[in-house]
């Protein structure tokens, strides 16, 4: 879980199989006092990766400087640099987020957050809707809404 500010506008990449990836840096900061009593602010930078529907939402609504809450999985990737040395970097793959900047998006004009869930049958995405708006699966198809589990 991270709360931070977007470090630059979102980069979006489209692929032949119609998948989409969005990437951007996220800055998180903490403030503390050192032993001499001086206030110190420490900033960490995180590589954020979002896919498909969440990537499209980020492309549309997220801008440099916006504050956002992100939940995701940590993934470390390895590659060999041009000098032949193995290098590693860590990414946060977004599963859930909430815009915290008050301007994004205006009420009634877009999602305030979305969730991406994984299942053994592949990844699915769903966008949160206002409570008064039903989802496709809000009613059981067979009418059995009193199941014991």
N, C-alpha and C positions, 0 to 999 in steps of 0.2 A: 504494500500500500504506500503510495506516494502522494504528497500534495506539493505542487510546485508551479513554476512559471515556465511557459513555453519559450525556448531560447531563440527560435527562428520560425518563420512560416513553414508549414508542413510540406514536405516533399512527397509527391504521390507518383507511384509507378503502376502502369497498367500492363497486363500480360495477355498473351494470345488466348489463354483459357478463360478469359474474362475475370480473372482474379485481380485484386487491387491491394497494394501495400502502401501504407503511409508511414513516414519516419520523421522524427523531429527530436531535438534535444530538450530535456526537461531539467530545470535547475531547482534543487531543493536546498534550503538554507537553514542553519541553526545558529543561534546566538548564545554565547556564554561568556563568563568572566574568567580571565586567566588568573594565575596566582597573584599577580600584582594588582588585580582589581580592574584591569582594563577590559572593556567590552570587545569581544572578538566575534566576527561573523564568518562562518565557514560555509562555503557553497560546494555542493556536489553536483556533477552533471551526469545524467542518465540518458541512454539511448532508448527511445520509445518506438515500438513497432506496433502498428494496427493493421488488420486485414479486412478486406471486403467491405461490409456495410459500415463498420466502425471507421474504416479508412475514409470512406466517402463522407461520413458525418464530420470527421476532423477536417477534411479538405474544405468543406463548406463553411464551417463555423469557427474553426480554431485559428488564431492569429498569434504572432509573436507578442509576448508579454502577458497573454491570458493566463489566468490561474485555473488549474484543473486538478481534480482528484482522480487517481488511477489505481486500479487493482490489476495485477497481472502476474504472469509467470516469468521467472528469471531464466534466461537462456544464455549460455556461454558458447560462442562460436570460435573456431580455430581456423587460421589461414596461414599460408606461408608467404612472407613478404618478398619483394623483389631481391632482397639480399640473402634469401634462403633461410631466414630465421622464422621459426614458428611464433605467431602472435595470436593473442586472444582478445576478445572483447565481449562484454556482457550487454544484453538487451533485455528490456522489459516488454513482453508481449501482452498487450492490453486485453483484459477480459471484461472489465467493468470500468466505467468512468462517470464522473459528474462534472459539468462545467461549473466553476466557482466564480468566474467573472460575471458581474450582473448583466452585462450587455449581450451575452451569448447563451442561447438564442432568445429573442423576444418571446414573451408568453404567447402560446398558441401558434407560433410560427416555426416550430421545430422541436426536436427531442431535447430534453435536459440531460438525459443519460441513456446509455444503452448497455446491454449485457450480452456477453458472448459465453455460451456454455459449451462444454465438450461432452460428448457421449461416446460410447464405444462404437457407434455407427457413423462417426464423423462429427465435425463441428457444425453447430447451428448458431445463428445469431437471432436475437430478438430485440426490438427496440421497445423501451418502456412507453406506455401510452397513459394519458390521463386516466384517473380512476373511473371516470364516468364513461369511458370509451371501451367497449368490450373487445377482447381479442378473438381471433378465429377459434381458439380452443377454450373459450370461457365456459361453454356448456358441454357436458358429456354428450357424445353422439347417441348413446343408447338410453339416455335418461336416468342411468343409475348414479345418482349423485350422493347416495348414502353408503358407499363402499366402506368396508371395515378398515381400510388402510389408506 
